[in-house]
Amino acid sequence: MDKLQEIISDLSLWHLASKEELKPLDINAGPCYIIEQSYVKDIMIGYMRKQQAIIEEHQRQQDVTVIQFRQAQEEIQRLTKENDRFRKAFHQFANMKIERTAPELVIQRYSRYAKELLEGRGLEGDAE
């Protein structure tokens, strides 16, 4: 039910004051509604509970968003470090000295060196 329908249904429970009821209130123009205090209190309590539920839901959504944002930042940092490590490994690998040996030995040596680079070892010097 939208807010307008809630107001309309609330107003339907009010009763229109008679002229005798209005005289002590000194109201000069227009109709006036007399509402029991307990009814007003119930309406206000209901409204406040709805507002509190909305506030709590917004807070929960904000907390979830903050957690997701932190996780995304951590993932970006992790990927940046990993990317830097791969970049360094690629440059080290590209700058290795060329040796004249059997092709199987070269492949084996480069393979071992590439594994060391990817694990974070061997970044300071060249391959043997």
N, CA, C and O atoms as CSV, one atom per row, in Angstrom:
chain,resi,resn,atom,element,x,y,z
A,1,MET,N,N,0.861,-1.177,0.000
A,1,MET,CA,C,0.000,0.000,0.000
A,1,MET,C,C,0.904,1.235,0.000
A,1,MET,O,O,1.809,1.346,0.826
A,2,ASP,N,N,0.655,2.155,-0.924
A,2,ASP,CA,C,1.492,3.348,-0.961
A,2,ASP,C,C,1.096,4.320,0.148
A,2,ASP,O,O,0.083,4.141,0.824
A,3,LYS,N,N,1.911,5.341,0.313
A,3,LYS,CA,C,1.733,6.286,1.423
A,3,LYS,C,C,0.370,6.972,1.363
A,3,LYS,O,O,-0.269,7.153,2.399
A,4,LEU,N,N,-0.081,7.353,0.183
A,4,LEU,CA,C,-1.374,8.032,0.043
A,4,LEU,C,C,-2.510,7.138,0.534
A,4,LEU,O,O,-3.396,7.599,1.254
A,5,GLN,N,N,-2.488,5.873,0.153
A,5,GLN,CA,C,-3.532,4.953,0.602
A,5,GLN,C,C,-3.506,4.773,2.116
A,5,GLN,O,O,-4.554,4.639,2.748
A,6,GLU,N,N,-2.301,4.771,2.699
A,6,GLU,CA,C,-2.197,4.678,4.158
A,6,GLU,C,C,-2.855,5.884,4.820
A,6,GLU,O,O,-3.593,5.738,5.795
A,7,ILE,N,N,-2.588,7.068,4.290
A,7,ILE,CA,C,-3.169,8.287,4.863
A,7,ILE,C,C,-4.688,8.266,4.730
A,7,ILE,O,O,-5.406,8.607,5.669
A,8,ILE,N,N,-5.170,7.862,3.557
A,8,ILE,CA,C,-6.620,7.806,3.339
A,8,ILE,C,C,-7.269,6.824,4.306
A,8,ILE,O,O,-8.307,7.126,4.894
A,9,SER,N,N,-6.668,5.657,4.473
A,9,SER,CA,C,-7.267,4.684,5.391
A,9,SER,C,C,-7.193,5.181,6.831
A,9,SER,O,O,-8.098,4.912,7.622
A,10,ASP,N,N,-6.132,5.901,7.184
A,10,ASP,CA,C,-6.043,6.483,8.523
A,10,ASP,C,C,-7.123,7.547,8.718
A,10,ASP,O,O,-7.754,7.606,9.774
A,11,LEU,N,N,-7.334,8.377,7.713
A,11,LEU,CA,C,-8.332,9.446,7.824
A,11,LEU,C,C,-9.748,8.883,7.929
A,11,LEU,O,O,-10.622,9.495,8.543
A,12,SER,N,N,-9.965,7.724,7.330
A,12,SER,CA,C,-11.318,7.156,7.380
A,12,SER,C,C,-11.706,6.737,8.795
A,12,SER,O,O,-12.886,6.538,9.081
A,13,LEU,N,N,-10.730,6.603,9.670
A,13,LEU,CA,C,-11.021,6.232,11.054
A,13,LEU,C,C,-11.291,7.455,11.934
A,13,LEU,O,O,-11.730,7.310,13.075
A,14,TRP,N,N,-11.034,8.642,11.420
A,14,TRP,CA,C,-11.288,9.859,12.181
A,14,TRP,C,C,-12.770,10.200,12.100
A,14,TRP,O,O,-13.477,9.714,11.217
A,15,HIS,N,N,-13.228,11.015,13.002
A,15,HIS,CA,C,-14.619,11.476,12.866
A,15,HIS,C,C,-14.639,13.006,12.839
A,15,HIS,O,O,-13.841,13.674,13.496
A,16,LEU,N,N,-15.576,13.532,12.059
A,16,LEU,CA,C,-15.709,14.976,11.890
A,16,LEU,C,C,-16.326,15.581,13.150
A,16,LEU,O,O,-17.320,15.077,13.673
A,17,ALA,N,N,-15.733,16.646,13.619
A,17,ALA,CA,C,-16.215,17.280,14.857
A,17,ALA,C,C,-17.482,18.086,14.588
A,17,ALA,O,O,-17.645,18.687,13.526
A,18,SER,N,N,-18.351,18.083,15.552
A,18,SER,CA,C,-19.572,18.890,15.445
A,18,SER,C,C,-19.262,20.326,15.868
A,18,SER,O,O,-18.198,20.604,16.421
A,19,LYS,N,N,-20.224,21.254,15.594
A,19,LYS,CA,C,-20.020,22.658,15.973
A,19,LYS,C,C,-19.878,22.807,17.478
A,19,LYS,O,O,-19.139,23.667,17.956
A,20,GLU,N,N,-20.584,21.971,18.218
A,20,GLU,CA,C,-20.490,22.050,19.684
A,20,GLU,C,C,-19.090,21.663,20.156
A,20,GLU,O,O,-18.559,22.242,21.104
A,21,GLU,N,N,-18.505,20.679,19.484
A,21,GLU,CA,C,-17.153,20.248,19.863
A,21,GLU,C,C,-16.106,21.290,19.474
A,21,GLU,O,O,-15.061,21.399,20.114
A,22,LEU,N,N,-16.398,22.055,18.420
A,22,LEU,CA,C,-15.424,23.037,17.951
A,22,LEU,C,C,-15.422,24.319,18.773
A,22,LEU,O,O,-14.388,24.980,18.870
A,23,LYS,N,N,-16.538,24.681,19.359
A,23,LYS,CA,C,-16.631,25.950,20.086
A,23,LYS,C,C,-15.581,26.086,21.182
A,23,LYS,O,O,-14.938,27.133,21.265
A,24,PRO,N,N,-15.376,25.073,22.030
A,24,PRO,CA,C,-14.356,25.252,23.063
A,24,PRO,C,C,-12.938,25.366,22.490
A,24,PRO,O,O,-12.042,25.893,23.149
A,25,LEU,N,N,-12.737,24.870,21.261
A,25,LEU,CA,C,-11.404,24.929,20.662
A,25,LEU,C,C,-11.139,26.263,19.981
A,25,LEU,O,O,-10.001,26.564,19.619
A,26,ASP,N,N,-12.208,27.081,19.802
A,26,ASP,CA,C,-12.104,28.391,19.162
A,26,ASP,C,C,-11.507,28.302,17.755
A,26,ASP,O,O,-10.597,29.051,17.399
A,27,ILE,N,N,-12.031,27.387,16.986
A,27,ILE,CA,C,-11.595,27.261,15.600
A,27,ILE,C,C,-12.595,28.013,14.742
A,27,ILE,O,O,-13.799,27.780,14.849
A,28,ASN,N,N,-12.114,28.920,13.884
A,28,ASN,CA,C,-12.981,29.826,13.140
A,28,ASN,C,C,-13.471,29.294,11.801
A,28,ASN,O,O,-14.591,29.603,11.394
A,29,ALA,N,N,-12.676,28.519,11.121
A,29,ALA,CA,C,-13.094,28.139,9.772
A,29,ALA,C,C,-12.727,26.696,9.470
A,29,ALA,O,O,-11.756,26.159,10.004
A,30,GLY,N,N,-13.523,26.075,8.602
A,30,GLY,CA,C,-13.221,24.750,8.079
A,30,GLY,C,C,-13.514,23.618,9.039
A,30,GLY,O,O,-13.687,23.831,10.239
A,31,PRO,N,N,-13.569,22.407,8.496
A,31,PRO,CA,C,-13.817,21.242,9.337
A,31,PRO,C,C,-12.583,20.908,10.174
A,31,PRO,O,O,-11.462,21.277,9.824
A,32,CYS,N,N,-12.801,20.231,11.242
A,32,CYS,CA,C,-11.711,19.851,12.133
A,32,CYS,C,C,-11.879,18.385,12.486
A,32,CYS,O,O,-13.006,17.905,12.616
A,33,TYR,N,N,-10.816,17.693,12.636
A,33,TYR,CA,C,-10.868,16.286,13.005
A,33,TYR,C,C,-10.468,16.126,14.466
A,33,TYR,O,O,-9.479,16.699,14.922
A,34,ILE,N,N,-11.240,15.352,15.176
A,34,ILE,CA,C,-10.926,15.012,16.556
A,34,ILE,C,C,-10.412,13.574,16.541
A,34,ILE,O,O,-11.090,12.667,16.057
A,35,ILE,N,N,-9.241,13.383,17.061
A,35,ILE,CA,C,-8.630,12.065,17.047
A,35,ILE,C,C,-8.276,11.694,18.478
A,35,ILE,O,O,-7.781,12.524,19.241
A,36,GLU,N,N,-8.529,10.469,18.828
A,36,GLU,CA,C,-8.148,10.019,20.154
A,36,GLU,C,C,-6.628,9.968,20.244
A,36,GLU,O,O,-5.940,9.597,19.293
A,37,GLN,N,N,-6.126,10.351,21.413
A,37,GLN,CA,C,-4.679,10.367,21.599
A,37,GLN,C,C,-4.070,8.982,21.415
A,37,GLN,O,O,-2.983,8.854,20.852
A,38,SER,N,N,-4.747,7.962,21.875
A,38,SER,CA,C,-4.192,6.607,21.754
A,38,SER,C,C,-4.061,6.208,20.286
A,38,SER,O,O,-3.118,5.514,19.907
A,39,TYR,N,N,-5.023,6.653,19.456
A,39,TYR,CA,C,-4.956,6.335,18.036
A,39,TYR,C,C,-3.773,7.049,17.392
A,39,TYR,O,O,-3.036,6.461,16.600
A,40,VAL,N,N,-3.597,8.330,17.739
A,40,VAL,CA,C,-2.462,9.094,17.210
A,40,VAL,C,C,-1.160,8.433,17.639
A,40,VAL,O,O,-0.228,8.295,16.848
A,41,LYS,N,N,-1.112,8.028,18.900
A,41,LYS,CA,C,0.088,7.374,19.412
A,41,LYS,C,C,0.372,6.091,18.630
A,41,LYS,O,O,1.516,5.829,18.261
A,42,ASP,N,N,-0.660,5.298,18.378
A,42,ASP,CA,C,-0.485,4.057,17.627
A,42,ASP,C,C,0.003,4.327,16.206
A,42,ASP,O,O,0.877,3.628,15.694
A,43,ILE,N,N,-0.579,5.358,15.574
A,43,ILE,CA,C,-0.146,5.724,14.220
A,43,ILE,C,C,1.319,6.137,14.236
A,43,ILE,O,O,2.103,5.691,13.398
A,44,MET,N,N,1.685,6.982,15.184
A,44,MET,CA,C,3.064,7.469,15.262
A,44,MET,C,C,4.041,6.334,15.570
A,44,MET,O,O,5.126,6.274,14.991
A,45,ILE,N,N,3.665,5.450,16.466
A,45,ILE,CA,C,4.535,4.316,16.789
A,45,ILE,C,C,4.725,3.431,15.559
A,45,ILE,O,O,5.837,2.991,15.269
A,46,GLY,N,N,3.639,3.174,14.842
A,46,GLY,CA,C,3.737,2.377,13.622
A,46,GLY,C,C,4.628,3.037,12.590
A,46,GLY,O,O,5.456,2.382,11.957
A,47,TYR,N,N,4.451,4.341,12.425
A,47,TYR,CA,C,5.271,5.079,11.466
A,47,TYR,C,C,6.741,5.048,11.883
A,47,TYR,O,O,7.623,4.841,11.050
A,48,MET,N,N,6.999,5.253,13.170
A,48,MET,CA,C,8.381,5.249,13.650
A,48,MET,C,C,9.018,3.870,13.480
A,48,MET,O,O,10.202,3.773,13.158
A,49,ARG,N,N,8.250,2.815,13.692
A,49,ARG,CA,C,8.785,1.465,13.495
A,49,ARG,C,C,9.142,1.227,12.027
A,49,ARG,O,O,10.173,0.630,11.718
A,50,LYS,N,N,8.280,1.699,11.131
A,50,LYS,CA,C,8.574,1.564,9.702
A,50,LYS,C,C,9.840,2.338,9.345
A,50,LYS,O,O,10.705,1.839,8.625
A,51,GLN,N,N,9.934,3.564,9.859
A,51,GLN,CA,C,11.121,4.373,9.590
A,51,GLN,C,C,12.376,3.714,10.156
A,51,GLN,O,O,13.423,3.705,9.508
A,52,GLN,N,N,12.270,3.165,11.356
A,52,GLN,CA,C,13.412,2.485,11.972
A,52,GLN,C,C,13.833,1.280,11.139
A,52,GLN,O,O,15.026,1.032,10.963
A,53,ALA,N,N,12.860,0.531,10.628
A,53,ALA,CA,C,13.174,-0.626,9.786
A,53,ALA,C,C,13.877,-0.183,8.503
A,53,ALA,O,O,14.820,-0.830,8.048
A,54,ILE,N,N,13.408,0.925,7.926
A,54,ILE,CA,C,14.041,1.459,6.716
A,54,ILE,C,C,15.467,1.897,7.021
A,54,ILE,O,O,16.386,1.603,6.256
A,55,ILE,N,N,15.654,2.595,8.131
A,55,ILE,CA,C,16.990,3.051,8.525
A,55,ILE,C,C,17.918,1.856,8.736
A,55,ILE,O,O,19.062,1.867,8.281
A,56,GLU,N,N,17.426,0.828,9.427
A,56,GLU,CA,C,18.244,-0.361,9.672
A,56,GLU,C,C,18.606,-1.068,8.367
A,56,GLU,O,O,19.731,-1.542,8.210
A,57,GLU,N,N,17.663,-1.141,7.436
A,57,GLU,CA,C,17.945,-1.768,6.140
A,57,GLU,C,C,18.982,-0.960,5.368
A,57,GLU,O,O,19.888,-1.533,4.762
A,58,HIS,N,N,18.859,0.351,5.385
A,58,HIS,CA,C,19.850,1.194,4.711
A,58,HIS,C,C,21.223,1.024,5.352
A,58,HIS,O,O,22.234,0.964,4.652
A,59,GLN,N,N,21.262,0.946,6.675
A,59,GLN,CA,C,22.534,0.743,7.378
A,59,GLN,C,C,23.142,-0.608,7.003
A,59,GLN,O,O,24.349,-0.714,6.784
A,60,ARG,N,N,22.297,-1.639,6.930
A,60,ARG,CA,C,22.785,-2.964,6.548
A,60,ARG,C,C,23.350,-2.943,5.124
A,60,ARG,O,O,24.407,-3.514,4.855
A,61,GLN,N,N,22.630,-2.278,4.221
A,61,GLN,CA,C,23.105,-2.174,2.841
A,61,GLN,C,C,24.414,-1.393,2.768
A,61,GLN,O,O,25.307,-1.735,1.992
A,62,GLN,N,N,24.521,-0.352,3.575
A,62,GLN,CA,C,25.752,0.434,3.604
A,62,GLN,C,C,26.912,-0.419,4.129
A,62,GLN,O,O,28.015,-0.362,3.585
A,63,ASP,N,N,26.671,-1.203,5.174
A,63,ASP,CA,C,27.710,-2.082,5.719
A,63,ASP,C,C,28.165,-3.099,4.677
A,63,ASP,O,O,29.361,-3.348,4.524
A,64,VAL,N,N,27.204,-3.688,3.961
A,64,VAL,CA,C,27.541,-4.655,2.915
A,64,VAL,C,C,28.365,-3.977,1.824
A,64,VAL,O,O,29.340,-4.549,1.338
A,65,THR,N,N,27.982,-2.772,1.441
A,65,THR,CA,C,28.705,-2.035,0.409
A,65,THR,C,C,30.131,-1.735,0.850
A,65,THR,O,O,31.064,-1.861,0.056
A,66,VAL,N,N,30.309,-1.340,2.107
A,66,VAL,CA,C,31.651,-1.051,2.631
A,66,VAL,C,C,32.511,-2.311,2.591
A,66,VAL,O,O,33.673,-2.261,2.188
A,67,ILE,N,N,31.941,-3.440,3.009
A,67,ILE,CA,C,32.685,-4.703,2.996
A,67,ILE,C,C,33.066,-5.082,1.564
A,67,ILE,O,O,34.201,-5.484,1.307
A,68,GLN,N,N,32.120,-4.953,0.636
A,68,GLN,CA,C,32.406,-5.281,-0.763
A,68,GLN,C,C,33.469,-4.348,-1.337
A,68,GLN,O,O,34.324,-4.782,-2.110
A,69,PHE,N,N,33.419,-3.072,-0.963
A,69,PHE,CA,C,34.407,-2.113,-1.449
A,69,PHE,C,C,35.796,-2.477,-0.934
A,69,PHE,O,O,36.768,-2.436,-1.689
A,70,ARG,N,N,35.897,-2.833,0.351
A,70,ARG,CA,C,37.197,-3.229,0.920
A,70,ARG,C,C,37.724,-4.489,0.245
A,70,ARG,O,O,38.913,-4.591,-0.056
A,71,GLN,N,N,36.829,-5.448,0.010
A,71,GLN,CA,C,37.248,-6.675,-0.668
A,71,GLN,C,C,37.744,-6.364,-2.078
A,71,GLN,O,O,38.739,-6.932,-2.529
A,72,ALA,N,N,37.059,-5.471,-2.763
A,72,ALA,CA,C,37.475,-5.084,-4.112
A,72,ALA,C,C,38.835,-4.395,-4.076
A,72,ALA,O,O,39.680,-4.648,-4.934
A,73,GLN,N,N,39.053,-3.526,-3.088
A,73,GLN,CA,C,40.354,-2.863,-2.955
A,73,GLN,C,C,41.462,-3.884,-2.719
A,73,GLN,O,O,42.529,-3.802,-3.329
A,74,GLU,N,N,41.208,-4.846,-1.830
A,74,GLU,CA,C,42.204,-5.883,-1.552
A,74,GLU,C,C,42.494,-6.706,-2.800
A,74,GLU,O,O,43.647,-7.039,-3.075
A,75,GLU,N,N,41.455,-7.033,-3.552
A,75,GLU,CA,C,41.639,-7.808,-4.779
A,75,GLU,C,C,42.432,-7.005,-5.806
A,75,GLU,O,O,43.290,-7.558,-6.495
A,76,ILE,N,N,42.157,-5.717,-5.914
A,76,ILE,CA,C,42.913,-4.857,-6.836
A,76,ILE,C,C,44.378,-4.817,-6.430
A,76,ILE,O,O,45.259,-4.917,-7.284
A,77,GLN,N,N,44.651,-4.670,-5.127
A,77,GLN,CA,C,46.038,-4.653,-4.654
A,77,GLN,C,C,46.732,-5.983,-4.947
A,77,GLN,O,O,47.879,-6.007,-5.392
A,78,ARG,N,N,46.028,-7.089,-4.693
A,78,ARG,CA,C,46.610,-8.406,-4.958
A,78,ARG,C,C,46.918,-8.575,-6.445
A,78,ARG,O,O,47.997,-9.041,-6.813
A,79,LEU,N,N,45.964,-8.193,-7.298
A,79,LEU,CA,C,46.168,-8.323,-8.743
A,79,LEU,C,C,47.269,-7.396,-9.244
A,79,LEU,O,O,48.011,-7.749,-10.161
A,80,THR,N,N,47.377,-6.212,-8.648
A,80,THR,CA,C,48.438,-5.280,-9.033
A,80,THR,C,C,49.805,-5.865,-8.706
A,80,THR,O,O,50.723,-5.802,-9.524
A,81,LYS,N,N,49.942,-6.437,-7.503
A,81,LYS,CA,C,51.215,-7.067,-7.120
A,81,LYS,C,C,51.531,-8.241,-8.036
A,81,LYS,O,O,52.667,-8.407,-8.481
A,82,GLU,N,N,50.523,-9.048,-8.310
A,82,GLU,CA,C,50.729,-10.195,-9.189
A,82,GLU,C,C,51.117,-9.733,-10.591
A,82,GLU,O,O,51.998,-10.322,-11.218
A,83,ASN,N,N,50.472,-8.695,-11.077
A,83,ASN,CA,C,50.790,-8.152,-12.392
A,83,ASN,C,C,52.228,-7.629,-12.421
A,83,ASN,O,O,52.956,-7.853,-13.388
A,84,ASP,N,N,52.632,-6.932,-11.355
A,84,ASP,CA,C,54.007,-6.426,-11.280
A,84,ASP,C,C,55.006,-7.580,-11.295
A,84,ASP,O,O,56.040,-7.511,-11.960
A,85,ARG,N,N,54.684,-8.645,-10.549
A,85,ARG,CA,C,55.566,-9.806,-10.506
A,85,ARG,C,C,55.683,-10.443,-11.892
A,85,ARG,O,O,56.782,-10.803,-12.314
A,86,PHE,N,N,54.569,-10.584,-12.599
A,86,PHE,CA,C,54.611,-11.141,-13.952
A,86,PHE,C,C,55.386,-10.228,-14.906
A,86,PHE,O,O,56.138,-10.699,-15.759
A,87,ARG,N,N,55.193,-8.934,-14.751
A,87,ARG,CA,C,55.897,-7.979,-15.612
A,87,ARG,C,C,57.413,-8.083,-15.395
A,87,ARG,O,O,58.187,-8.120,-16.351
A,88,LYS,N,N,57.822,-8.128,-14.115
A,88,LYS,CA,C,59.251,-8.266,-13.815
A,88,LYS,C,C,59.790,-9.585,-14.355
A,88,LYS,O,O,60.877,-9.636,-14.932
A,89,ALA,N,N,59.019,-10.645,-14.161
A,89,ALA,CA,C,59.441,-11.956,-14.652
A,89,ALA,C,C,59.580,-11.944,-16.171
A,89,ALA,O,O,60.532,-12.504,-16.715
A,90,PHE,N,N,58.649,-11.319,-16.842
A,90,PHE,CA,C,58.705,-11.253,-18.301
A,90,PHE,C,C,59.941,-10.481,-18.763
A,90,PHE,O,O,60.634,-10.912,-19.685
A,91,HIS,N,N,60.216,-9.342,-18.124
A,91,HIS,CA,C,61.396,-8.549,-18.504
A,91,HIS,C,C,62.683,-9.314,-18.212
A,91,HIS,O,O,63.608,-9.307,-19.024
A,92,GLN,N,N,62.746,-9.973,-17.058
A,92,GLN,CA,C,63.931,-10.763,-16.729
A,92,GLN,C,C,64.110,-11.876,-17.759
A,92,GLN,O,O,65.215,-12.117,-18.246
A,93,PHE,N,N,63.028,-12.534,-18.075
A,93,PHE,CA,C,63.090,-13.636,-19.031
A,93,PHE,C,C,63.512,-13.126,-20.407
A,93,PHE,O,O,64.307,-13.767,-21.094
A,94,ALA,N,N,62.983,-11.984,-20.802
A,94,ALA,CA,C,63.311,-11.423,-22.114
A,94,ALA,C,C,64.769,-10.985,-22.189
A,94,ALA,O,O,65.356,-10.996,-23.271
A,95,ASN,N,N,65.361,-10.601,-21.066
A,95,ASN,CA,C,66.737,-10.098,-21.056
A,95,ASN,C,C,67.771,-11.177,-20.732
A,95,ASN,O,O,68.944,-10.860,-20.531
A,96,MET,N,N,67.358,-12.437,-20.679
A,96,MET,CA,C,68.314,-13.518,-20.394
A,96,MET,C,C,69.350,-13.612,-21.500
A,96,MET,O,O,69.084,-13.313,-22.664
A,97,LYS,N,N,70.544,-14.038,-21.095
A,97,LYS,CA,C,71.623,-14.214,-22.072
A,97,LYS,C,C,71.325,-15.438,-22.938
A,97,LYS,O,O,70.818,-16.453,-22.461
A,98,ILE,N,N,71.647,-15.314,-24.188
A,98,ILE,CA,C,71.451,-16.427,-25.118
A,98,ILE,C,C,72.673,-17.336,-25.026
A,98,ILE,O,O,73.808,-16.864,-25.091
A,99,GLU,N,N,72.443,-18.622,-24.877
A,99,GLU,CA,C,73.529,-19.591,-24.778
A,99,GLU,C,C,73.402,-20.601,-25.905
A,99,GLU,O,O,72.305,-20.938,-26.351
A,100,ARG,N,N,74.557,-21.073,-26.350
A,100,ARG,CA,C,74.558,-22.086,-27.406
A,100,ARG,C,C,74.721,-23.454,-26.747
A,100,ARG,O,O,75.827,-23.904,-26.449
A,101,THR,N,N,73.587,-24.087,-26.536
A,101,THR,CA,C,73.587,-25.445,-25.983
A,101,THR,C,C,72.485,-26.231,-26.670
A,101,THR,O,O,71.778,-25.721,-27.540
A,102,ALA,N,N,72.356,-27.476,-26.262
A,102,ALA,CA,C,71.327,-28.330,-26.852
A,102,ALA,C,C,69.953,-27.718,-26.580
A,102,ALA,O,O,69.721,-27.213,-25.482
A,103,PRO,N,N,69.036,-27.749,-27.552
A,103,PRO,CA,C,67.715,-27.141,-27.385
A,103,PRO,C,C,66.955,-27.668,-26.167
A,103,PRO,O,O,66.245,-26.904,-25.513
A,104,GLU,N,N,67.091,-28.968,-25.848
A,104,GLU,CA,C,66.385,-29.513,-24.696
A,104,GLU,C,C,66.867,-28.869,-23.403
A,104,GLU,O,O,66.067,-28.575,-22.515
A,105,LEU,N,N,68.181,-28.650,-23.298
A,105,LEU,CA,C,68.739,-28.025,-22.095
A,105,LEU,C,C,68.284,-26.572,-21.974
A,105,LEU,O,O,67.992,-26.098,-20.877
A,106,VAL,N,N,68.227,-25.874,-23.099
A,106,VAL,CA,C,67.782,-24.477,-23.086
A,106,VAL,C,C,66.327,-24.405,-22.621
A,106,VAL,O,O,65.981,-23.579,-21.776
A,107,ILE,N,N,65.485,-25.263,-23.167
A,107,ILE,CA,C,64.070,-25.275,-22.781
A,107,ILE,C,C,63.927,-25.618,-21.308
A,107,ILE,O,O,63.148,-24.997,-20.586
A,108,GLN,N,N,64.697,-26.627,-20.865
A,108,GLN,CA,C,64.627,-27.027,-19.462
A,108,GLN,C,C,65.084,-25.888,-18.552
A,108,GLN,O,O,64.445,-25.606,-17.538
A,109,ARG,N,N,66.194,-25.232,-18.915
A,109,ARG,CA,C,66.723,-24.134,-18.105
A,109,ARG,C,C,65.737,-22.958,-18.079
A,109,ARG,O,O,65.462,-22.406,-17.014
A,110,TYR,N,N,65.210,-22.579,-19.242
A,110,TYR,CA,C,64.241,-21.476,-19.292
A,110,TYR,C,C,62.963,-21.822,-18.520
A,110,TYR,O,O,62.377,-20.970,-17.852
A,111,SER,N,N,62.548,-23.071,-18.623
A,111,SER,CA,C,61.349,-23.488,-17.904
A,111,SER,C,C,61.554,-23.367,-16.397
A,111,SER,O,O,60.697,-22.844,-15.685
A,112,ARG,N,N,62.709,-23.861,-15.914
A,112,ARG,CA,C,63.009,-23.766,-14.488
A,112,ARG,C,C,63.111,-22.295,-14.062
A,112,ARG,O,O,62.600,-21.904,-13.012
A,113,TYR,N,N,63.774,-21.497,-14.890
A,113,TYR,CA,C,63.936,-20.075,-14.575
A,113,TYR,C,C,62.583,-19.364,-14.555
A,113,TYR,O,O,62.334,-18.529,-13.684
A,114,ALA,N,N,61.715,-19.687,-15.501
A,114,ALA,CA,C,60.382,-19.067,-15.546
A,114,ALA,C,C,59.588,-19.423,-14.294
A,114,ALA,O,O,58.901,-18.569,-13.735
A,115,LYS,N,N,59.675,-20.675,-13.849
A,115,LYS,CA,C,58.978,-21.074,-12.625
A,115,LYS,C,C,59.490,-20.283,-11.427
A,115,LYS,O,O,58.710,-19.825,-10.593
A,116,GLU,N,N,60.819,-20.129,-11.353
A,116,GLU,CA,C,61.396,-19.355,-10.248
A,116,GLU,C,C,60.913,-17.904,-10.286
A,116,GLU,O,O,60.597,-17.316,-9.252
A,117,LEU,N,N,60.861,-17.345,-11.479
A,117,LEU,CA,C,60.407,-15.958,-11.611
A,117,LEU,C,C,58.956,-15.819,-11.171
A,117,LEU,O,O,58.599,-14.875,-10.467
A,118,LEU,N,N,58.131,-16.757,-11.587
A,118,LEU,CA,C,56.714,-16.679,-11.238
A,118,LEU,C,C,56.481,-16.899,-9.750
A,118,LEU,O,O,55.491,-16.413,-9.203
A,119,GLU,N,N,57.364,-17.612,-9.099
A,119,GLU,CA,C,57.257,-17.821,-7.655
A,119,GLU,C,C,57.871,-16.669,-6.872
A,119,GLU,O,O,57.805,-16.638,-5.643
A,120,GLY,N,N,58.469,-15.721,-7.590
A,120,GLY,CA,C,59.045,-14.556,-6.917
A,120,GLY,C,C,60.526,-14.702,-6.633
A,120,GLY,O,O,61.135,-13.797,-6.063
A,121,ARG,N,N,61.117,-15.820,-7.017
A,121,ARG,CA,C,62.558,-16.005,-6.836
A,121,ARG,C,C,63.259,-15.691,-8.149
A,121,ARG,O,O,62.652,-15.755,-9.218
A,122,GLY,N,N,64.521,-15.356,-8.061
A,122,GLY,CA,C,65.312,-15.148,-9.268
A,122,GLY,C,C,65.063,-13.826,-9.957
A,122,GLY,O,O,65.475,-13.648,-11.103
A,123,LEU,N,N,64.400,-12.895,-9.296
A,123,LEU,CA,C,64.126,-11.606,-9.940
A,123,LEU,C,C,65.326,-10.672,-9.903
A,123,LEU,O,O,65.366,-9.701,-10.657
A,124,GLU,N,N,66.298,-10.939,-9.049
A,124,GLU,CA,C,67.418,-10.013,-8.891
A,124,GLU,C,C,68.514,-10.247,-9.922
A,124,GLU,O,O,69.135,-9.290,-10.386
A,125,GLY,N,N,68.760,-11.484,-10.286
A,125,GLY,CA,C,69.857,-11.764,-11.210
A,125,GLY,C,C,69.372,-12.498,-12.432
A,125,GLY,O,O,68.188,-12.809,-12.554
A,126,ASP,N,N,70.285,-12.775,-13.334
A,126,ASP,CA,C,69.947,-13.507,-14.547
A,126,ASP,C,C,70.041,-14.999,-14.300
A,126,ASP,O,O,70.499,-15.436,-13.244
A,127,ALA,N,N,69.610,-15.769,-15.266
A,127,ALA,CA,C,69.702,-17.224,-15.194
A,127,ALA,C,C,71.153,-17.639,-15.266
A,127,ALA,O,O,72.004,-16.884,-15.738
A,128,GLU,N,N,71.432,-18.833,-14.802
A,128,GLU,CA,C,72.798,-19.341,-14.783
A,128,GLU,C,C,73.307,-19.561,-16.176
A,128,GLU,O,O,74.447,-19.989,-16.356
